[in-house]
Amino acid sequence: MLAASLALLASCYHGQYDVTRTRILIDSTYDAHPDTTAAEFIKPYKARVDSLMSPIVGYAASNMKVYQPESPLSNLMPDILVYESKNFNETPDFGVYNIGGIRAMLSKGAVTRGDVLDMAPFENKIYFLTLTGDKVLELFQQMTEQGGQGVSHAVRLVMDKNGKLLSATVNGEPVDKNRKYRIVTLDYVAQGNDRMDAFKAKTDVVSPSSEENNVRYLIMDYFTDMMKQGKQVDAKVEGRIRVSEE
């Protein structure tokens, strides 16, 4: 019996349609009497897919989920982008990863290629850009209005319960409207998608387009690097985006 997850369309709004997403586990509840002929037909393909997806790339120290305003997994992903930036001779001030682009949690223990593919299934590639400080504040406001997005360790945002940005710092300093900030993100996000319109004012773009720069491969590379160092990957909520209680 094959077990699979069916991911429906991401939450979005198109014209008069309000589309939401969910995940349905296809197990014995729906497949109590599997078709043996179909199973035999699929068998050689399943073996091939398993051989590609089952290799272990690293280890997770804990179960990591994604939720707003901040979560372990939405912290880990932009941190990985910042870590991988050295391979492109870049030293970004901070990283951004859209929460909607994280499609599965990570379970404690061995992490396989298939696990990474489940988590980051899209053809997104790493992307570097520059924004002025006023646009960075605009970007952070757009994030908090949505309830939060993934930001790297350097960022600290405080918002009120209605999503209004109350304060923002990068590397412990208030955002300077007159300064320029180097940012690493995904090509999809850099185009202003997921309502992060401030990115449309980007300059000094570096956009590697080759296949090996796909974010899923960079994630695998990060896990493999940590494994070579004898480390398990972990991430925790640490106050990067928080709602003021005042």
GUPA-502112 format. One record per residue: y, x, z of N, C-alpha, C in turn. Coordinates in nm, 3 decimals. Atoms other than C-alpha are relative to their C-alpha. Example, Ala and Ser with C-alpha at 12.3 -4.5 7.8 and 13.67 -1.06 7.14 Angstrom:
2
R     n_yy     n_xx     n_zz    ca_yy    ca_xx    ca_zz     c_yy     c_xx     c_zz
R   -0.119    0.089    0.000   -0.450    1.230    0.780    0.120    0.090    0.000
R   -0.119   -0.082   -0.006   -0.106    1.367    0.714    0.109   -0.077    0.073
% end
This chain:
246
R     n_yy     n_xx     n_zz    ca_yy    ca_xx    ca_zz     c_yy     c_xx     c_zz
R   -0.120    0.084    0.000    0.000    0.000    0.000    0.125    0.088    0.000
R   -0.124   -0.077    0.009    0.342    0.130   -0.090    0.106   -0.064    0.087
R   -0.112    0.049   -0.079    0.634    0.097    0.148    0.128    0.054   -0.061
R   -0.126   -0.044    0.061    0.984    0.109    0.007    0.113   -0.080    0.056
R   -0.121    0.071   -0.043    1.337    0.011    0.093    0.078   -0.040   -0.123
R   -0.080    0.049    0.111    1.542   -0.201   -0.141    0.144   -0.006    0.044
R   -0.142   -0.003   -0.037    1.913   -0.118   -0.117    0.076   -0.088   -0.097
R   -0.080    0.088    0.082    2.134   -0.397   -0.245    0.138    0.058   -0.020
R   -0.130   -0.052    0.036    2.486   -0.356   -0.376    0.086    0.031    0.122
R   -0.090   -0.037   -0.108    2.741   -0.182   -0.157    0.106   -0.107    0.018
R   -0.103    0.097   -0.027    3.000   -0.400    0.013    0.123    0.027   -0.085
R   -0.117   -0.016    0.084    3.283   -0.454   -0.228    0.050   -0.138   -0.040
R   -0.057    0.128    0.041    3.504   -0.720   -0.376    0.039    0.009   -0.145
R   -0.031    0.004    0.142    3.521   -0.803   -0.745    0.042   -0.142   -0.035
R   -0.050    0.132    0.037    3.739   -1.094   -0.844   -0.027   -0.100    0.110
R    0.024    0.107   -0.097    3.617   -1.408   -0.672   -0.129    0.022    0.080
R    0.128   -0.020   -0.065    3.288   -1.256   -0.552    0.011    0.097    0.117
R    0.005   -0.085   -0.118    3.240   -1.115   -0.204   -0.144    0.046    0.016
R    0.136   -0.051    0.004    2.933   -0.892   -0.223   -0.026    0.085    0.124
R    0.038   -0.082   -0.115    2.760   -0.751    0.084   -0.131    0.070   -0.030
R    0.123   -0.073    0.022    2.468   -0.512    0.119   -0.090   -0.014    0.122
R    0.096   -0.004   -0.108    2.154   -0.505    0.326   -0.119    0.082   -0.048
R    0.122   -0.072    0.037    1.817   -0.326    0.329   -0.120   -0.083    0.040
R    0.121    0.078   -0.025    1.481   -0.499    0.303   -0.119    0.093   -0.010
R    0.119   -0.083    0.002    1.168   -0.308    0.397   -0.114   -0.078   -0.065
R    0.110    0.064    0.069    0.892   -0.397    0.153   -0.130    0.052    0.059
R    0.123   -0.043   -0.065    0.578   -0.382    0.367   -0.103   -0.112   -0.009
R    0.107    0.099    0.006    0.271   -0.594    0.444    0.049   -0.143    0.016
R   -0.056    0.135   -0.012    0.496   -0.889    0.526    0.015   -0.063   -0.137
R   -0.023    0.050    0.135    0.574   -0.919    0.156   -0.115    0.036   -0.094
R    0.102   -0.053    0.090    0.270   -0.737    0.014   -0.136    0.003    0.069
R    0.125    0.009   -0.075   -0.031   -0.860    0.212   -0.122    0.020   -0.088
R    0.113   -0.013    0.093   -0.252   -0.858   -0.098    0.045    0.080   -0.122
R   -0.049   -0.083    0.111   -0.149   -0.564   -0.317   -0.090   -0.008   -0.122
R    0.070    0.003    0.128   -0.248   -0.563   -0.682   -0.063    0.138   -0.023
R    0.068   -0.128    0.013   -0.512   -0.291   -0.714    0.023    0.065   -0.136
R   -0.025   -0.054    0.134   -0.453   -0.254   -1.088    0.135    0.069   -0.005
R   -0.135   -0.058   -0.003   -0.083   -0.194   -1.031    0.001    0.127    0.084
R    0.005   -0.117   -0.088   -0.160    0.049   -0.748   -0.060    0.120   -0.072
R    0.061   -0.109    0.076   -0.387    0.253   -0.976    0.093    0.054   -0.107
R   -0.095   -0.041    0.103   -0.122    0.257   -1.246    0.109    0.090    0.058
R   -0.109   -0.072   -0.065    0.142    0.383   -1.002   -0.046    0.133    0.059
R    0.052   -0.113   -0.077   -0.084    0.639   -0.832    0.040    0.138   -0.052
R   -0.039   -0.135    0.046   -0.024    0.943   -1.059    0.150    0.026    0.009
R   -0.145   -0.015   -0.010    0.352    0.879   -1.063    0.042    0.022    0.145
R   -0.029   -0.015   -0.142    0.357    0.844   -0.685   -0.031    0.142    0.046
R    0.038   -0.136   -0.038    0.178    1.177   -0.650    0.107    0.100   -0.046
R   -0.103   -0.089    0.054    0.440    1.344   -0.870    0.128   -0.011    0.082
R   -0.121    0.022   -0.078    0.731    1.189   -0.681   -0.015    0.060    0.140
R    0.023   -0.053   -0.133    0.576    1.280   -0.346    0.008    0.153    0.002
R   -0.003   -0.146    0.005    0.537    1.642   -0.455    0.143    0.053   -0.009
R   -0.140   -0.041    0.013    0.908    1.657   -0.537    0.081   -0.032    0.125
R   -0.082    0.049   -0.111    1.037    1.466   -0.236   -0.049    0.044    0.138
R    0.055   -0.028   -0.133    0.809    1.583    0.046    0.033    0.138    0.058
R   -0.031   -0.130   -0.061    0.914    1.951    0.085    0.106   -0.011    0.110
R   -0.092    0.002   -0.114    1.090    2.010    0.418    0.115    0.097   -0.026
R   -0.117   -0.086    0.020    1.445    2.145    0.390    0.062    0.044    0.132
R   -0.055   -0.035   -0.130    1.525    2.159    0.762   -0.044   -0.099    0.106
R    0.039    0.084   -0.113    1.509    1.982    1.096    0.124   -0.061    0.066
R   -0.107    0.070   -0.072    1.728    1.725    1.273   -0.034   -0.001    0.149
R    0.023   -0.008   -0.145    1.769    1.766    1.649    0.001   -0.137    0.067
R   -0.010    0.134   -0.059    1.833    1.394    1.705    0.006   -0.103   -0.112
R   -0.021    0.108    0.096    1.843    1.057    1.534    0.149   -0.013   -0.025
R   -0.142    0.008    0.035    2.173    1.032    1.348    0.027   -0.122   -0.088
R   -0.035    0.122    0.072    2.321    0.700    1.237    0.143    0.008   -0.051
R   -0.137    0.009    0.050    2.638    0.599    1.057    0.060   -0.134    0.040
R   -0.074    0.120   -0.038    2.892    0.350    1.194    0.145    0.039    0.021
R   -0.144   -0.024   -0.018    3.266    0.313    1.249    0.040   -0.023    0.146
R   -0.092   -0.083    0.077    3.508    0.435    1.362   -0.050    0.142   -0.023
R    0.053   -0.137    0.008    3.308    0.756    1.412   -0.146   -0.003    0.038
R    0.143   -0.003   -0.029    2.938    0.837    1.415   -0.054    0.141   -0.021
R    0.056   -0.134    0.021    2.711    1.141    1.426   -0.014    0.036   -0.149
R    0.025   -0.033    0.140    2.621    1.118    1.057    0.129    0.008   -0.082
R   -0.127   -0.009    0.074    2.974    1.050    0.933    0.083    0.120    0.046
R   -0.059   -0.128   -0.040    3.078    1.360    1.129   -0.070    0.116   -0.070
R    0.077   -0.109    0.059    2.798    1.576    0.992    0.034    0.022   -0.147
R   -0.014   -0.014    0.145    2.857    1.504    0.624    0.127    0.076   -0.042
R   -0.117   -0.080    0.037    3.220    1.627    0.597   -0.006    0.142    0.055
R    0.018   -0.135   -0.053    3.130    1.923    0.819   -0.084    0.085   -0.096
R    0.082   -0.072    0.099    2.865    2.017    0.562    0.085    0.041   -0.120
R   -0.088   -0.034    0.112    3.127    2.002    0.285    0.087    0.121    0.034
R   -0.083   -0.113   -0.043    3.351    2.238    0.483   -0.084    0.128    0.004
R    0.089   -0.116   -0.009    3.058    2.473    0.551   -0.033    0.055   -0.139
R    0.038   -0.042    0.135    2.959    2.483    0.183    0.118    0.051   -0.081
R   -0.120   -0.039    0.076    3.319    2.550    0.072    0.009    0.150   -0.024
R   -0.006   -0.147    0.014    3.275    2.925    0.123   -0.065    0.045   -0.129
R    0.069   -0.036    0.124    3.043    2.929   -0.178    0.089   -0.020   -0.123
R   -0.095    0.025    0.109    3.341    2.821   -0.390    0.131    0.074    0.024
R   -0.119   -0.078   -0.037    3.587    3.069   -0.235    0.115   -0.090    0.045
R   -0.098    0.094   -0.052    3.765    2.780   -0.065   -0.005   -0.001    0.153
R   -0.008    0.014   -0.146    3.886    2.746    0.296    0.084   -0.124    0.031
R   -0.075    0.124   -0.021    3.986    2.380    0.334    0.045   -0.019    0.144
R   -0.047    0.035   -0.135    4.188    2.255    0.628   -0.089   -0.105    0.064
R    0.093    0.100   -0.051    3.952    1.960    0.660   -0.077   -0.064   -0.115
R    0.083    0.068    0.098    3.688    1.753    0.484    0.000   -0.150    0.022
R    0.007    0.147   -0.004    3.651    1.383    0.403   -0.127   -0.045   -0.072
R    0.120    0.058    0.062    3.330    1.188    0.331    0.004   -0.150    0.024
R   -0.008    0.146   -0.017    3.328    0.814    0.267   -0.126   -0.055    0.065
R    0.113    0.059   -0.073    3.108    0.616    0.504   -0.089   -0.082   -0.093
R    0.078    0.081    0.093    3.002    0.386    0.219   -0.094    0.082   -0.086
R    0.086   -0.087    0.079    2.845    0.685    0.046   -0.121    0.051    0.075
R    0.113   -0.043   -0.082    2.600    0.747    0.332   -0.097   -0.118    0.010
R    0.085    0.116    0.019    2.305    0.521    0.257   -0.125   -0.006    0.087
R    0.115    0.004   -0.090    2.044    0.605    0.522    0.027    0.088    0.119
R   -0.013   -0.083   -0.119    2.016    0.747    0.871   -0.095    0.119   -0.011
R    0.092   -0.112   -0.011    1.845    1.075    0.958   -0.078   -0.014    0.130
R    0.085    0.009   -0.119    1.552    1.068    1.199   -0.026    0.140    0.056
R    0.030   -0.126   -0.067    1.480    1.341    1.451   -0.128    0.060   -0.055
R    0.119   -0.068    0.049    1.236    1.601    1.326    0.022    0.057   -0.139
R   -0.006   -0.061    0.133    1.154    1.734    0.981    0.083   -0.087   -0.095
R   -0.081    0.068    0.102    1.402    1.646    0.706   -0.047    0.048   -0.137
R    0.052   -0.034    0.132    1.261    1.634    0.353    0.107   -0.019   -0.107
R   -0.087    0.024    0.115    1.423    1.638    0.012    0.020   -0.149   -0.021
R   -0.008    0.145    0.016    1.344    1.268   -0.006    0.094   -0.064    0.100
R   -0.091    0.052   -0.102    1.530    1.204    0.320    0.145    0.020   -0.042
R   -0.136   -0.029    0.044    1.840    1.371    0.179    0.038   -0.090   -0.118
R   -0.025    0.087    0.114    1.809    1.172   -0.144    0.028   -0.143    0.045
R   -0.026    0.134   -0.055    1.789    0.848    0.057    0.141   -0.008    0.058
R   -0.129   -0.002   -0.067    2.100    0.947    0.249    0.116    0.015   -0.098
R   -0.105   -0.028    0.098    2.302    1.071   -0.051   -0.056   -0.018   -0.141
R    0.071    0.026    0.126    2.158    0.902   -0.361    0.086    0.011   -0.126
R   -0.089    0.004    0.116    2.462    0.927   -0.587    0.020    0.137   -0.064
R   -0.024   -0.124    0.074    2.565    1.188   -0.844    0.136    0.061    0.034
R   -0.128   -0.053   -0.042    2.871    1.288   -0.643   -0.004    0.153    0.008
R   -0.011   -0.145   -0.007    2.990    1.648   -0.661    0.116    0.039    0.092
R   -0.105   -0.049   -0.089    3.204    1.857   -0.428    0.131    0.014   -0.077
R   -0.131    0.006    0.067    3.577    1.847   -0.501    0.106    0.053    0.096
R   -0.107   -0.058   -0.082    3.874    2.047   -0.372    0.136   -0.043   -0.056
R   -0.132    0.045    0.043    4.236    1.932   -0.381    0.102    0.029    0.109
R   -0.109   -0.021   -0.095    4.573    1.966   -0.212    0.085   -0.127    0.008
R   -0.093    0.110   -0.025    4.789    1.693   -0.056    0.113    0.051    0.089
R   -0.110   -0.028   -0.092    5.130    1.719    0.105   -0.023   -0.075    0.130
R    0.020    0.061   -0.131    5.153    1.628    0.473    0.029   -0.149    0.003
R   -0.030    0.143   -0.002    5.315    1.291    0.404   -0.113   -0.079   -0.063
R    0.114    0.068    0.063    5.024    1.201    0.176   -0.124    0.006    0.089
R    0.110   -0.008   -0.095    4.776    1.322    0.438    0.012   -0.112    0.104
R   -0.022    0.109   -0.096    4.931    1.079    0.687   -0.029   -0.136   -0.065
R    0.031    0.123    0.075    4.908    0.808    0.421   -0.151   -0.018   -0.008
R    0.146    0.004    0.010    4.542    0.894    0.372   -0.063   -0.041    0.133
R    0.056    0.033   -0.131    4.468    0.880    0.744    0.027   -0.146    0.036
R   -0.030    0.140   -0.025    4.642    0.543    0.767   -0.096   -0.090   -0.079
R    0.094    0.078    0.080    4.425    0.413    0.484   -0.140    0.003    0.059
R    0.130   -0.009   -0.066    4.117    0.535    0.670   -0.009   -0.092    0.121
R    0.005    0.080   -0.123    4.207    0.368    0.999    0.011   -0.150   -0.030
R   -0.008    0.141    0.040    4.297    0.042    0.823   -0.138   -0.056   -0.033
R    0.137    0.042    0.035    3.933    0.032    0.710   -0.096    0.011    0.118
R    0.086   -0.016   -0.117    3.801    0.107    1.058   -0.054    0.139    0.018
R    0.043   -0.139   -0.012    3.738    0.477    0.995   -0.083    0.047   -0.119
R    0.080   -0.066    0.102    3.586    0.719    0.744   -0.049    0.132    0.059
R    0.050   -0.128   -0.048    3.405    1.050    0.776    0.103    0.110   -0.014
R   -0.093   -0.113    0.003    3.635    1.340    0.870   -0.063    0.117    0.073
R    0.060   -0.120   -0.059    3.549    1.697    0.963    0.056    0.029    0.138
R   -0.029   -0.033   -0.140    3.576    1.862    1.305    0.148    0.026    0.027
R   -0.140   -0.037   -0.021    3.939    1.972    1.254    0.091   -0.119    0.027
R   -0.087    0.118   -0.001    4.071    1.614    1.247   -0.017   -0.080    0.128
R   -0.001    0.093   -0.112    4.169    1.392    1.540    0.098   -0.112   -0.032
R   -0.083    0.116    0.029    4.298    1.041    1.470   -0.012   -0.101    0.114
R   -0.002    0.109   -0.098    4.399    0.770    1.716    0.063   -0.121   -0.068
R   -0.051    0.124    0.060    4.447    0.411    1.602   -0.002   -0.112    0.103
R    0.007    0.115   -0.089    4.515    0.079    1.765   -0.111   -0.094   -0.048
R    0.112    0.089    0.032    4.271   -0.212    1.758    0.017   -0.072   -0.133
R   -0.026    0.063    0.130    4.435   -0.344    1.440   -0.008    0.099   -0.116
R    0.014   -0.100    0.105    4.379   -0.019    1.249    0.126    0.077   -0.031
R   -0.123   -0.077    0.023    4.733    0.117    1.274   -0.016    0.141    0.053
R    0.010   -0.139   -0.042    4.743    0.496    1.288    0.108    0.031    0.102
R   -0.093   -0.031   -0.107    4.904    0.607    1.614    0.032    0.150    0.008
R   -0.024   -0.145   -0.001    4.860    0.984    1.595   -0.105    0.069   -0.086
R    0.091   -0.076    0.085    4.700    1.247    1.373    0.026    0.149    0.016
R   -0.012   -0.145   -0.007    4.632    1.616    1.420   -0.106    0.064   -0.089
R    0.096   -0.082    0.075    4.462    1.881    1.206    0.000    0.138    0.065
R    0.012   -0.127   -0.072    4.333    2.189    1.386    0.093    0.006    0.121
R   -0.076    0.007   -0.124    4.513    2.077    1.701    0.150   -0.014   -0.016
R   -0.143    0.010    0.026    4.855    2.048    1.536    0.033   -0.134   -0.067
R   -0.041    0.123    0.069    5.040    1.727    1.440    0.017    0.027   -0.149
R   -0.013   -0.017    0.144    5.035    1.672    1.065    0.147    0.022   -0.035
R   -0.135   -0.037    0.042    5.345    1.838    0.914    0.025   -0.060   -0.138
R   -0.026    0.068    0.127    5.490    1.618    0.640    0.041    0.095   -0.111
R   -0.051   -0.094    0.100    5.637    1.922    0.465   -0.101    0.108   -0.038
R    0.101   -0.101    0.029    5.320    2.129    0.463   -0.100   -0.051   -0.102
R    0.107    0.037    0.091    5.043    2.133    0.203   -0.135    0.025    0.067
R    0.132   -0.008   -0.063    4.682    2.074    0.313   -0.109    0.006   -0.107
R    0.114   -0.013    0.091    4.368    2.186    0.133   -0.115   -0.085    0.054
R    0.101    0.098   -0.042    4.093    1.922    0.144   -0.123    0.012   -0.088
R    0.126    0.008    0.075    3.727    1.913    0.043   -0.057   -0.140    0.018
R    0.055    0.136   -0.004    3.570    1.580   -0.045   -0.098   -0.016   -0.115
R    0.086    0.031    0.115    3.358    1.409   -0.313    0.087   -0.038   -0.119
R   -0.079    0.037    0.118    3.474    1.359   -0.670    0.031   -0.149   -0.004
R   -0.022    0.146   -0.003    3.432    0.981   -0.629    0.117   -0.036    0.091
R   -0.106    0.029   -0.097    3.658    0.975   -0.324    0.134    0.055   -0.049
R   -0.123   -0.066    0.044    3.913    1.213   -0.479    0.075   -0.081   -0.106
R   -0.066    0.085    0.100    3.984    0.955   -0.750    0.074   -0.118    0.063
R   -0.068    0.109   -0.069    4.120    0.719   -0.485   -0.088   -0.119    0.028
R    0.093    0.110   -0.027    3.808    0.506   -0.450   -0.017   -0.023    0.150
R    0.017    0.043   -0.138    3.708    0.330   -0.130    0.134   -0.014    0.072
R   -0.135    0.032   -0.052    4.075    0.240   -0.081    0.070    0.120    0.062
R   -0.072   -0.119   -0.045    4.183    0.598   -0.020    0.094    0.045   -0.112
R   -0.092   -0.019    0.113    4.467    0.577   -0.272    0.084    0.126    0.009
R   -0.083   -0.120   -0.017    4.657    0.873   -0.125   -0.053    0.117   -0.080
R    0.059   -0.109    0.076    4.415    1.101   -0.306    0.051    0.006   -0.145
R   -0.051    0.002    0.138    4.574    0.998   -0.637    0.118    0.095   -0.018
R   -0.113   -0.094    0.007    4.865    1.230   -0.551   -0.047    0.146    0.007
R    0.059   -0.134   -0.014    4.632    1.534   -0.549    0.057    0.100   -0.100
R   -0.037   -0.112    0.087    4.727    1.872   -0.695   -0.099    0.113    0.022
R    0.082   -0.121   -0.015    4.557    2.213   -0.740   -0.149   -0.033    0.009
R    0.138    0.049   -0.003    4.225    2.052   -0.821   -0.100    0.109   -0.043
R    0.116   -0.078    0.041    3.898    2.246   -0.831   -0.119   -0.095    0.006
R    0.105    0.101    0.010    3.614    2.025   -0.953   -0.123    0.056   -0.071
R    0.122   -0.053    0.062    3.281    2.205   -1.014   -0.086   -0.114   -0.054
R    0.068    0.113    0.063    3.086    1.988   -1.256   -0.148    0.023   -0.026
R    0.140   -0.027    0.031    2.747    2.157   -1.290   -0.093   -0.070    0.100
R    0.096    0.079   -0.076    2.435    1.987   -1.156   -0.024    0.055    0.140
R    0.030   -0.057   -0.132    2.379    2.233   -0.869    0.109   -0.027    0.103
R   -0.109    0.033   -0.092    2.713    2.124   -0.721   -0.003   -0.146    0.046
R    0.022    0.134   -0.051    2.580    1.775   -0.660   -0.010    0.009    0.154
R   -0.008   -0.006   -0.146    2.644    1.698   -0.293   -0.138    0.001    0.066
R    0.132    0.003   -0.064    2.278    1.625   -0.221   -0.063    0.140    0.007
R    0.054   -0.136   -0.001    2.188    1.983   -0.314    0.073    0.087    0.102
R   -0.076   -0.074   -0.101    2.465    2.117   -0.093   -0.048   -0.037    0.140
R    0.055    0.043   -0.129    2.327    1.910    0.195   -0.132    0.070    0.027
R    0.128   -0.070   -0.014    1.981    2.055    0.133    0.022    0.148    0.032
R   -0.031   -0.140   -0.022    2.131    2.403    0.120    0.042    0.025    0.144
R   -0.045   -0.013   -0.139    2.299    2.350    0.457   -0.118   -0.007    0.096
R    0.116    0.013   -0.088    1.977    2.231    0.622   -0.090    0.123   -0.009
R    0.084   -0.119    0.019    1.786    2.523    0.473    0.062    0.122    0.067
R   -0.069   -0.111   -0.067    2.049    2.770    0.596   -0.021   -0.006    0.151
R    0.019    0.014   -0.145    2.024    2.629    0.948   -0.144    0.032    0.039
R    0.141   -0.027   -0.030    1.643    2.644    0.935   -0.028    0.150   -0.002
R    0.018   -0.145    0.007    1.656    3.011    0.830    0.057    0.069    0.123
R   -0.062   -0.056   -0.121    1.878    3.074    1.134   -0.072   -0.046    0.127
R    0.075    0.050   -0.114    1.625    2.900    1.357    0.068   -0.114    0.072
R   -0.078    0.108   -0.061    1.859    2.606    1.420   -0.042   -0.136   -0.053
R    0.014    0.139    0.041    1.808    2.232    1.413    0.139   -0.059   -0.018
R   -0.131    0.060    0.028    2.092    2.028    1.268    0.026   -0.115    0.096
R   -0.036    0.108   -0.091    2.275    1.803    1.509    0.148   -0.032   -0.017
R   -0.139    0.043    0.003    2.600    1.607    1.527    0.016   -0.111    0.102
R   -0.026    0.100   -0.102    2.759    1.390    1.792    0.139   -0.059   -0.018
R   -0.134    0.058   -0.005    3.054    1.159    1.841    0.083    0.084    0.095
R   -0.080   -0.092   -0.080    3.335    1.379    1.972    0.148   -0.036    0.004
R   -0.140    0.042   -0.008    3.658    1.181    1.941    0.082    0.031   -0.123
R   -0.077   -0.027    0.123    3.753    1.252    1.581    0.084   -0.120   -0.041
R   -0.075    0.123    0.025    3.856    0.890    1.529   -0.027   -0.094    0.117
R    0.022    0.089   -0.115    3.911    0.671    1.831    0.105   -0.109    0.005
R   -0.090    0.115   -0.015    4.068    0.338    1.916    0.067    0.009    0.137
R   -0.074   -0.006   -0.126    4.340    0.351    2.181   -0.027   -0.124    0.083
R    0.024    0.113   -0.091    4.272    0.136    2.485    0.131   -0.057    0.053
R   -0.132    0.047   -0.050    4.644    0.094    2.555    0.048   -0.120   -0.081
% end
